[in-house]
Amino acid sequence: MRIARYTLGDDPAYGIVEGEPGADGEGAVIHPLTGDPLYVGVLPAGVAPIPLPDVRLLAPVLPRSKIIGIGRNYAAHAQEFGNEVPPEPMMFLVPNTAVVGPGDPVVLPRGSATVDYEGELAVVIGRICKDVREEEALGCVWGYTCADDVSERTWQRNDGQWARAKGFDTSKPLGPWVVTDLDPSALRLVTRLDGEVVQDGTTADLVHGVARLVSFASAHFTLLPGDVILTGTPAGVGPVRPGQRVSVEIEGIGVLDNPFVRR
């Protein structure tokens, strides 16, 4: 099931996406839901479906509590920066104010020098969990979406911690929707910069898989519905300039596409 968060110009709403959308959204519709399905379940609103091109898609989830990023979770990515793979998941926190949706601009912050794209699989938590065992961890997951873990490298190197480098406003695009019935173990992930492939990886190469990440994170933080875990990025990250576009495509989910601007 693909669950989108969208607006028709009024308050945000949720719906189930049906059909296979083309580049302009044609060929798909949204069946509206009543309320937030994370909290009330999937309740059809009983109204006519809406053509997907008629709506503006929003970030499919706005984390109420936190985003947990995972660093160096692909061996090849760690090596391209001259780093070792950590023996345990390397976690960092990101504020929810960093989140934007598909098509929204990523605004390069004032004073930034080198800003990189990082295509990633994002895990959306579906229920409260604490100290969950690895074999039960996927039962805490609501679904999966695409993410771009945009990072300012100069700040990341100089600050000694990653809050500013990875948490600035608009630095965490999510979308286009959450897919609830997906096996995350071997999904192809392709990132494109202005249409050119720059990352081509698979979640089969995650050092720590999704179940391990959920279990490990829940040992340190109580996970709440809507929390997001970013699982790490494959090799091939690089800088993006104002006027360019980055798209992250994940098998079984779809494409997240965002322009980059400087204001």
C-alpha positions in Angstrom: 0.0 0.0 0.0 1.3 3.5 -0.9 0.1 6.2 1.5 0.6 9.8 0.5 0.2 13.0 2.4 -1.1 15.8 0.2 -2.9 19.1 -0.1 -5.5 20.5 -2.5 -4.8 24.0 -1.2 -6.4 23.4 2.2 -5.2 21.4 5.2 -3.0 18.4 4.6 -4.8 15.1 4.1 -3.8 11.4 3.5 -4.7 9.0 0.8 -3.9 5.7 -0.9 -2.2 6.0 -4.2 -3.5 3.6 -6.9 -2.1 3.2 -10.4 1.3 3.7 -11.9 2.1 7.4 -12.3 4.1 8.7 -15.2 6.6 11.5 -14.9 3.7 14.0 -14.6 1.6 11.9 -12.3 -0.8 10.9 -15.0 -2.2 7.4 -14.6 -2.6 7.4 -10.8 -5.2 8.6 -8.4 -5.4 9.2 -4.6 -8.2 7.6 -2.6 -8.7 10.0 0.3 -8.5 8.7 3.9 -10.1 10.0 7.1 -7.5 11.2 9.6 -3.9 10.3 10.0 -3.5 6.5 9.3 -0.6 6.3 11.7 -3.0 6.9 14.5 -6.5 5.9 13.4 -5.7 3.2 10.8 -6.6 3.2 7.2 -10.1 4.6 7.1 -11.5 5.4 3.6 -13.2 8.8 3.4 -15.9 7.5 1.1 -15.4 10.2 -1.5 -14.3 10.1 -5.2 -10.7 9.5 -5.9 -8.5 12.5 -7.0 -6.2 12.5 -10.0 -2.6 12.5 -8.7 -1.6 15.5 -10.9 -4.4 17.6 -9.2 -2.7 17.5 -5.7 0.5 18.7 -4.2 2.4 15.9 -2.6 3.8 16.7 0.8 6.4 14.9 2.9 4.6 11.6 3.6 5.4 11.8 7.3 6.4 14.8 9.5 8.2 13.2 12.4 6.5 14.2 15.7 9.5 13.3 17.7 12.8 12.7 15.8 14.8 11.6 12.8 17.6 9.2 13.5 20.4 9.2 10.9 22.8 6.4 10.5 26.4 7.2 9.3 28.8 5.0 7.3 26.4 2.1 6.9 27.7 1.1 3.4 31.3 -0.1 3.4 32.0 1.5 0.0 30.7 4.9 1.2 32.8 4.8 4.3 35.9 4.0 2.2 35.3 6.8 -0.3 35.7 9.2 2.6 38.7 7.3 4.1 36.7 6.1 7.1 36.4 2.7 8.8 33.0 1.0 9.1 31.9 1.4 12.7 31.3 -1.9 14.6 27.9 -0.6 15.8 25.4 1.7 14.1 26.6 5.4 14.2 23.6 7.4 15.1 22.9 11.1 14.9 19.7 13.1 15.5 18.0 15.5 13.1 15.2 18.0 13.9 11.9 17.6 12.2 12.2 21.1 10.8 14.7 19.7 8.3 11.9 17.8 6.5 10.5 18.9 3.1 8.5 17.0 0.6 8.8 15.9 -3.1 9.4 18.9 -5.4 10.1 21.2 -2.5 13.4 23.2 -2.9 16.4 22.4 -0.8 17.7 25.8 0.2 21.5 25.9 0.5 22.2 27.6 3.9 24.0 30.9 4.2 27.7 30.3 4.7 27.7 26.8 3.2 30.6 25.7 1.1 30.2 22.1 0.0 26.7 20.6 0.1 26.4 16.9 -0.9 23.4 14.7 -1.8 23.0 11.3 -0.2 20.2 9.1 -1.4 18.9 6.8 1.3 16.1 4.4 2.3 14.0 5.9 5.1 12.2 3.7 7.7 9.0 5.0 9.2 8.2 3.7 12.7 4.5 2.7 13.2 4.2 2.1 16.9 5.9 2.8 20.2 8.8 0.5 20.8 11.6 0.3 23.3 14.3 -2.3 23.7 12.7 -4.3 20.8 14.5 -7.5 19.8 15.9 -7.7 16.3 13.7 -10.6 15.3 10.6 -8.5 16.3 11.9 -5.1 15.0 10.2 -5.1 11.6 6.9 -5.4 13.3 7.5 -1.9 14.6 7.9 -0.5 11.1 4.9 1.3 9.4 6.6 1.6 6.0 9.4 2.9 3.9 10.1 6.0 1.7 12.9 7.7 -0.1 15.2 10.3 1.5 18.0 12.6 0.6 20.3 13.1 3.6 21.7 16.5 2.4 24.9 17.3 4.2 27.2 20.3 4.5 30.7 18.8 4.5 32.7 21.7 5.8 30.5 22.0 8.9 30.5 18.3 9.3 34.3 18.2 9.4 34.8 21.3 11.5 32.0 21.0 14.1 33.0 17.6 15.5 29.3 16.7 15.6 26.7 16.7 12.8 23.7 18.7 14.0 24.3 21.8 11.9 25.7 19.9 8.9 22.8 17.5 8.6 20.0 19.3 10.4 19.6 22.7 8.7 16.2 23.6 7.3 15.1 21.7 4.1 18.0 19.3 4.4 15.9 16.1 4.6 13.5 15.7 1.7 11.2 12.7 2.1 8.8 11.1 -0.3 7.0 10.6 -2.5 4.9 8.4 -0.3 5.2 5.6 2.3 5.0 2.0 1.1 3.7 -0.2 3.9 4.2 -3.7 2.4 7.8 -3.9 1.3 10.8 -6.2 2.0 13.7 -3.8 2.6 16.5 -6.4 2.3 17.5 -6.0 -1.3 16.1 -2.8 -2.9 18.0 -1.0 -5.7 18.7 2.6 -4.9 19.6 5.0 -7.7 20.4 8.7 -7.2 20.5 11.1 -10.2 22.0 14.6 -10.5 20.3 16.5 -13.3 19.3 13.1 -14.8 22.8 11.5 -14.6 23.2 8.5 -12.4 25.6 9.3 -9.5 24.7 6.5 -7.1 23.6 3.0 -7.9 23.5 0.7 -4.9 21.3 -1.9 -3.1 20.1 -2.2 0.5 21.5 -5.7 0.4 24.9 -4.0 1.1 23.8 -2.3 4.3 26.3 -3.1 7.0 23.5 -3.1 9.6 20.1 -4.0 8.1 16.8 -2.4 8.9 15.9 -4.8 11.7 19.2 -4.3 13.4 18.9 -0.5 13.1 15.4 -0.4 14.6 16.5 -2.7 17.5 19.7 -0.8 18.2 18.0 2.6 18.1 15.2 1.4 20.4 17.7 0.4 22.9 18.8 4.0 23.3 15.7 6.0 22.4 12.0 5.2 22.7 10.7 5.2 19.2 7.4 6.8 18.5 4.9 6.5 15.6 6.2 8.7 12.8 9.8 8.6 13.8 12.1 8.2 10.9 15.4 6.2 10.6 17.7 7.1 7.7 19.6 3.9 6.9 22.7 5.3 5.3 23.9 6.1 1.7 25.8 4.0 -0.9 29.0 5.2 -2.5 28.9 8.0 -5.0 28.0 11.0 -3.0 29.0 14.4 -4.3 28.3 18.1 -4.3 25.2 19.8 -5.7 25.0 23.4 -6.8 22.1 25.9 -7.0 20.0 25.3 -10.0 20.6 21.5 -10.0 18.1 18.7 -9.2 18.6 15.5 -7.3 16.3 12.5 -7.6 16.4 9.4 -5.4 14.7 6.3 -6.8 14.2 3.2 -4.8 12.8 0.0 -6.1 9.3 -0.7 -5.0 8.8 2.9 -3.7 9.2 5.5 -6.4 11.1 8.7 -7.1 11.8 11.7 -4.8 12.9 14.7 -6.8 14.0 18.1 -5.5 15.6 21.3 -6.9 18.4 23.0 -5.0 18.4 26.8 -4.6 20.3 29.5 -2.8 18.4 32.5 -1.4 
